[in-house]
Amino acid sequence: MLLFELATIVFIDRLLYFLSSEYVSSPDISYTVLKTDSQNYSALVTCKSSRGTLPITFSLYNGETPVANETVETQHAAFVVPLSHRSAVLRCQAENGDRIAYSERMALHVGECVFSIRGFGSCYLMLQARHLVPLGGPVTMRYKYSTGEDFSVTSVEIFCRAAQGTHLRFQWFHNSSLLDDTWSFRLSNQESVLLRSVDRRNAGTYHCEVSDLFDNATVIQSEMYLEKEGIPVAL
């Protein structure tokens, strides 16, 4: 269904004309990658509405922060966004007159790191764009341990996985104290692993908390107890 509003009354040669304007439609958001030099990349983000009376003001947001805006005599506008090894959650806004419409949110993530299960690996530049799926439970934990020559447990890998979500933040806790990121690594969008050696100092309760990068309102956690002998026990 097309939406129209009476916008302007014009007199030309003593004749009365009614000019109707069409509300702008919800814009689509898309991107292409631009390589500015050997070390730097940018994303050319396009906001495009399928209909709407001109001019249209397009605005680009990163989360709730405005990035750029432009008023154009076309039904699309493009913005250049520098890419860094951080995440962005982009959204287009289109406006003509009293009508404001929004695109879906799109997550951009640059600098995916891939690690082997022993913590060795490398980082490479990878750009991912996807429509956001919010965090959903349950959050589950599992473990895998390594043994020494005498078959005693020497190290433990504790995995934390969310059932759904495209842009998640993982935080690890030991006895309710937040751990730094030194020994935790992202395996995928929905899973993180924590590497721990087995000794008295590292025994105790571990839990991970998972939240959306773009919305901290929802946090889901899971717990596991690690004995001093290195055998994890789910709580």
WOLIN-V217547 format. One record per helix or strand of 2 or more residues. SS is the DSSP state (H for helix, E for strand). FROM is the first residue (numbers start at 1). TO is the last residue. If there is no record, write none. Layout:
# WOLIN-V217547
ss & from & to
SS & FROM & TO
SS & FROM & TO
This chain:
# WOLIN-V217547
ss & from & to
E & 4 & 12
E & 15 & 22
E & 28 & 35
E & 41 & 48
E & 56 & 62
E & 65 & 72
E & 76 & 82
E & 87 & 96
E & 99 & 102
E & 106 & 110
E & 113 & 115
E & 121 & 123
E & 127 & 131
E & 136 & 147
E & 153 & 164
E & 168 & 174
E & 177 & 178
E & 184 & 188
E & 191 & 197
H & 200 & 202
E & 204 & 212
E & 215 & 226
E & 232 & 234
